[in-house]
């Protein structure tokens, strides 16, 4: 019998979780945890405490959480590129930055068409080395997760940074508040959560899927709604190797099959902001939930990150 941590909605969910495994609360003490990124070379997880403007490091071997860095621009989402470098979204800096191998920081993007970005939120690196990121206004809406300011762009878009030229292009212009994003395994589709409900009671609270154009550098217009959240909003999410989506939500983590069916939920007593697969076999799901970091071992494995693909 499954523990109370799991809610089975579709029988297929039982094949993805263990009956005798419980969710572990690894650490607490943040104001708003976000941006989990697993670093396999060191077997540790980096995650943000945005309001406190610090990045924390969970050591998978000893189980300790230590300070990785602070005063780094109210960082939110992050990922690894193909060389294992850390690419981060900065709310306060209003830019996308990267930690180089020598420890120096490079600015990858801070403006679009001469106007400052709003507050980059989440980021993913495609296998061709291009960097795709979302840019809602959460970091400039107040002084809590960044610095209060007016949007210079006047919209919240999805952008792409070209790896050869560093040129920045807007690939999606019709989102209310684009947030988490991820490519499917063959990179033919980009999934993006829209958390517009945070600013409009009738706003979107779903994940949209958009087809990648033949050139691999742009998106087909429109797209369709993949799933709508029934508890708050979807923020960050990840794919497993079978194409299931594990998405953050107000009541925990929701698992969706590739066909959009809700399979089940991992119940967490705090609102979840983001998730990440980790561990040597990528079968441990790390969960950033408001003040705390949780983790649970699953029967499935996370999709291989771009940085580890050939």
C-alpha positions as CSV (number, residue, x, y, z in Angstrom):
1,X,0.0,0.0,0.0
2,X,1.3,3.4,-0.9
3,X,2.1,5.9,1.8
4,X,0.0,9.0,2.4
5,X,2.6,11.0,0.5
6,X,1.2,9.7,-2.8
7,X,-2.2,10.2,-4.4
8,X,-3.0,7.7,-7.2
9,X,-5.3,9.2,-9.9
10,X,-4.4,6.8,-12.7
11,X,-3.2,3.2,-12.1
12,X,-0.2,3.9,-14.2
13,X,1.2,6.1,-11.4
14,X,1.8,3.0,-9.2
15,X,4.5,1.9,-11.6
16,X,6.4,5.2,-11.1
17,X,6.6,5.2,-7.2
18,X,7.6,2.8,-4.5
19,X,5.2,1.4,-1.9
20,X,7.7,1.5,0.9
21,X,9.5,4.8,0.1
22,X,8.6,8.1,1.9
23,X,9.3,11.7,1.0
24,X,12.3,13.0,3.0
25,X,12.5,16.6,4.3
26,X,16.2,17.3,3.9
27,X,16.4,20.9,5.1
28,X,14.3,24.0,6.0
29,X,15.0,27.6,6.7
30,X,14.5,29.5,3.5
31,X,11.9,32.1,2.5
32,X,11.3,30.8,-1.0
33,X,13.3,27.9,-2.5
34,X,13.7,27.7,-6.3
35,X,16.1,26.9,-9.1
36,X,17.3,23.4,-8.3
37,X,20.2,22.1,-10.5
38,X,22.0,18.8,-9.9
39,X,25.7,18.8,-10.5
40,X,26.6,15.1,-11.2
41,X,30.4,15.6,-11.1
42,X,30.2,16.7,-7.4
43,X,27.0,14.8,-6.5
44,X,25.4,18.0,-5.1
45,X,22.3,20.1,-5.7
46,X,22.3,23.8,-6.0
47,X,19.1,25.7,-5.2
48,X,18.1,29.3,-4.5
49,X,16.6,31.1,-1.5
50,X,15.5,34.1,-3.6
51,X,14.3,36.6,-1.0
52,X,17.5,36.0,1.0
53,X,19.6,36.4,-2.1
54,X,21.6,33.3,-1.6
55,X,22.4,30.0,-3.3
56,X,22.6,26.9,-1.2
57,X,24.3,23.6,-1.8
58,X,23.0,20.2,-0.7
59,X,25.7,17.6,-0.5
60,X,24.2,14.3,-1.5
61,X,27.0,12.3,0.1
62,X,27.0,13.8,3.6
63,X,23.5,15.2,3.6
64,X,24.5,18.7,4.6
65,X,23.3,22.1,3.3
66,X,25.9,24.8,3.1
67,X,26.1,28.3,1.6
68,X,27.3,28.2,-2.0
69,X,27.2,31.9,-2.7
70,X,25.3,35.1,-1.7
71,X,24.5,38.5,-3.1
72,X,24.3,37.1,-6.6
73,X,21.4,39.1,-8.0
74,X,18.5,37.2,-6.4
75,X,19.0,34.2,-8.6
76,X,16.0,32.0,-9.6
77,X,16.2,29.2,-12.1
78,X,19.5,27.6,-13.3
79,X,20.8,24.8,-15.3
80,X,24.0,23.3,-16.6
81,X,25.3,23.8,-20.2
82,X,27.0,21.2,-22.3
83,X,30.4,22.0,-20.7
84,X,28.9,21.6,-17.2
85,X,29.0,25.4,-16.5
86,X,26.2,26.8,-14.3
87,X,23.8,29.1,-16.2
88,X,21.6,31.2,-13.9
89,X,18.6,33.6,-14.1
90,X,19.0,36.7,-12.0
91,X,16.0,38.6,-10.8
92,X,17.9,41.4,-9.2
93,X,20.5,41.6,-12.0
94,X,17.8,41.3,-14.6
95,X,20.1,39.1,-16.7
96,X,21.2,35.6,-17.6
97,X,24.7,34.8,-16.4
98,X,27.1,31.9,-16.4
99,X,29.8,30.7,-14.0
100,X,32.9,29.9,-16.1
101,X,35.3,27.1,-15.3
102,X,37.7,29.5,-13.7
103,X,35.0,30.8,-11.4
104,X,34.4,34.1,-13.2
105,X,30.9,35.2,-14.2
106,X,29.9,36.1,-17.7
107,X,26.8,38.0,-18.7
108,X,25.0,36.1,-21.4
109,X,22.0,38.4,-21.8
110,X,20.7,41.6,-20.0
111,X,18.6,43.3,-22.6
112,X,16.4,42.8,-25.7
113,X,16.3,45.4,-28.5
114,X,18.1,47.9,-26.2
115,X,15.6,47.5,-23.3
116,X,16.5,45.8,-20.0
117,X,15.0,42.4,-19.4
118,X,12.3,42.1,-16.7
119,X,13.7,39.4,-14.4
120,X,14.7,36.1,-16.1
121,X,13.0,33.2,-14.3
122,X,14.0,29.8,-15.7
123,X,16.4,28.5,-18.3
124,X,17.2,25.5,-20.4
125,X,20.0,24.6,-22.7
126,X,19.2,22.8,-26.0
127,X,21.6,20.2,-27.5
128,X,22.9,22.7,-30.1
129,X,24.1,24.9,-27.2
130,X,21.4,27.6,-27.5
131,X,20.0,29.0,-24.3
132,X,16.2,29.5,-23.9
133,X,14.8,31.4,-21.0
134,X,11.6,33.0,-19.7
135,X,11.3,36.6,-18.6
136,X,8.2,37.4,-16.5
137,X,8.1,40.4,-14.0
138,X,8.3,38.7,-10.6
139,X,11.7,40.1,-9.8
140,X,10.6,43.7,-10.5
141,X,7.1,43.5,-9.1
142,X,8.4,44.3,-5.6
143,X,11.6,44.4,-3.6
144,X,11.0,40.9,-2.1
145,X,12.6,38.8,-4.9
146,X,14.6,41.6,-6.6
147,X,14.2,45.3,-7.1
148,X,10.9,47.0,-7.8
149,X,10.9,48.7,-11.2
150,X,8.8,49.2,-14.3
151,X,9.1,46.8,-17.2
152,X,11.0,48.4,-20.0
153,X,9.9,45.8,-22.5
154,X,6.3,46.0,-21.5
155,X,5.7,42.3,-22.0
156,X,6.8,38.9,-20.6
157,X,8.4,36.8,-23.3
158,X,10.4,33.6,-24.0
159,X,13.9,34.2,-25.5
160,X,16.7,32.3,-27.2
161,X,20.4,33.1,-27.1
162,X,22.2,31.9,-30.2
163,X,25.4,30.0,-29.3
164,X,27.4,31.1,-32.3
165,X,26.5,34.8,-32.4
166,X,25.1,35.6,-28.9
167,X,22.2,37.2,-30.6
168,X,19.0,37.2,-28.6
169,X,15.6,36.5,-30.3
170,X,12.1,36.5,-28.9
171,X,10.6,33.1,-29.7
172,X,7.2,33.5,-27.9
173,X,5.4,36.7,-27.4
174,X,1.9,35.7,-26.3
175,X,2.4,34.5,-22.7
176,X,1.0,36.3,-19.7
177,X,3.8,35.2,-17.3
178,X,6.0,32.5,-18.8
179,X,7.7,30.6,-16.1
180,X,9.2,27.0,-16.1
181,X,10.2,25.5,-19.4
182,X,11.7,22.2,-20.8
183,X,12.1,20.5,-24.1
184,X,10.8,17.0,-24.7
185,X,13.4,14.3,-25.2
186,X,13.8,14.7,-29.0
187,X,13.6,18.5,-28.7
188,X,10.7,18.8,-31.2
189,X,8.5,20.5,-28.6
190,X,9.0,23.2,-26.0
191,X,6.8,23.0,-22.9
192,X,6.3,26.3,-21.0
193,X,4.2,27.0,-17.9
194,X,2.2,30.2,-17.7
195,X,1.5,31.5,-14.2
196,X,-0.5,34.5,-15.2
197,X,-3.0,33.6,-12.5
198,X,-0.7,35.4,-10.1
199,X,-1.6,38.8,-11.6
200,X,-5.1,38.1,-12.9
201,X,-7.8,36.0,-11.2
202,X,-8.8,34.8,-14.6
203,X,-5.3,34.4,-15.9
204,X,-3.6,31.2,-17.1
205,X,-2.4,28.5,-14.8
206,X,-1.3,25.8,-17.3
207,X,1.5,24.3,-19.3
208,X,1.5,25.0,-23.0
209,X,3.3,23.0,-25.6
210,X,4.8,24.6,-28.7
211,X,6.3,22.9,-31.7
212,X,9.9,23.7,-32.6
213,X,10.3,24.9,-36.1
214,X,12.3,23.0,-38.7
215,X,15.2,25.4,-38.2
216,X,15.5,24.5,-34.6
217,X,15.8,28.1,-33.7
218,X,12.2,29.3,-33.4
219,X,8.7,28.1,-32.4
220,X,5.6,27.5,-34.4
221,X,3.0,30.0,-33.3
222,X,0.0,29.1,-31.1
223,X,0.6,25.8,-29.5
224,X,-1.9,24.1,-27.2
225,X,-2.6,23.7,-23.5
226,X,-1.0,20.5,-22.3
227,X,-2.4,20.5,-18.7
228,X,-4.2,23.0,-16.4
229,X,-3.3,23.1,-12.7
230,X,-6.0,22.3,-10.2
231,X,-4.1,23.6,-7.2
232,X,-2.5,27.0,-7.7
233,X,-0.1,27.2,-10.6
234,X,2.6,25.1,-12.3
235,X,6.0,26.6,-11.9
236,X,9.1,24.5,-12.7
237,X,8.9,21.0,-14.0
238,X,11.0,18.1,-15.4
239,X,10.6,15.2,-17.8
240,X,11.5,11.6,-16.9
241,X,12.9,9.2,-19.6
242,X,9.4,7.9,-20.5
243,X,8.2,11.4,-21.3
244,X,6.1,11.9,-18.1
245,X,6.2,15.4,-16.7
246,X,6.7,16.0,-13.0
247,X,5.4,19.5,-12.3
248,X,5.4,21.8,-9.2
249,X,2.0,22.9,-7.9
250,X,0.4,24.4,-4.8
251,X,-0.3,21.1,-3.2
252,X,2.9,19.2,-4.2
253,X,4.2,17.6,-7.4
254,X,1.8,16.5,-10.2
255,X,2.8,13.8,-12.6
256,X,1.4,13.8,-16.1
257,X,1.6,11.2,-18.8
258,X,2.8,12.2,-22.3
259,X,-0.9,12.3,-23.4
260,X,-1.7,14.9,-20.8
261,X,-3.4,12.6,-18.3
262,X,-2.9,13.4,-14.6
263,X,-1.4,10.2,-13.2
264,X,-1.0,11.1,-9.6
265,X,0.5,13.5,-7.1
266,X,3.2,13.7,-4.5
267,X,1.6,15.5,-1.6
268,X,3.9,18.1,0.0
269,X,2.8,20.3,3.0
270,X,4.2,23.4,1.4
271,X,3.7,25.0,-2.1
272,X,6.2,23.6,-4.5
273,X,8.2,25.9,-6.8
274,X,10.4,23.5,-8.7
275,X,11.8,20.0,-9.0
276,X,15.0,18.3,-10.3
277,X,16.1,14.7,-10.9
278,X,19.4,13.8,-9.2
279,X,21.5,11.0,-7.9
280,X,23.9,8.8,-9.9
281,X,21.0,7.2,-11.6
282,X,18.8,10.3,-11.7
283,X,16.0,8.4,-9.8
284,X,15.8,10.9,-6.9
285,X,13.4,13.8,-7.3
286,X,14.5,16.9,-5.4
287,X,11.6,19.2,-4.5
288,X,12.0,22.9,-3.7
289,X,8.9,23.8,-1.6
290,X,8.6,27.3,-0.1
291,X,10.8,27.1,3.0
292,X,12.2,23.6,2.6
293,X,14.0,21.1,0.4
294,X,12.5,17.6,0.0
295,X,13.5,14.5,-1.9
296,X,12.0,11.1,-2.9
297,X,13.3,8.1,-4.7
298,X,11.1,7.0,-7.7
299,X,10.8,4.0,-9.9
300,X,11.6,6.2,-12.9
301,X,14.7,8.1,-14.0
302,X,15.0,11.7,-15.0
303,X,15.6,12.5,-18.7
304,X,19.3,13.0,-19.3
305,X,20.3,16.7,-19.1
306,X,21.8,18.4,-22.2
307,X,25.1,18.7,-20.5
308,X,25.5,14.9,-20.4
309,X,24.3,14.2,-23.9
310,X,26.6,13.6,-26.8
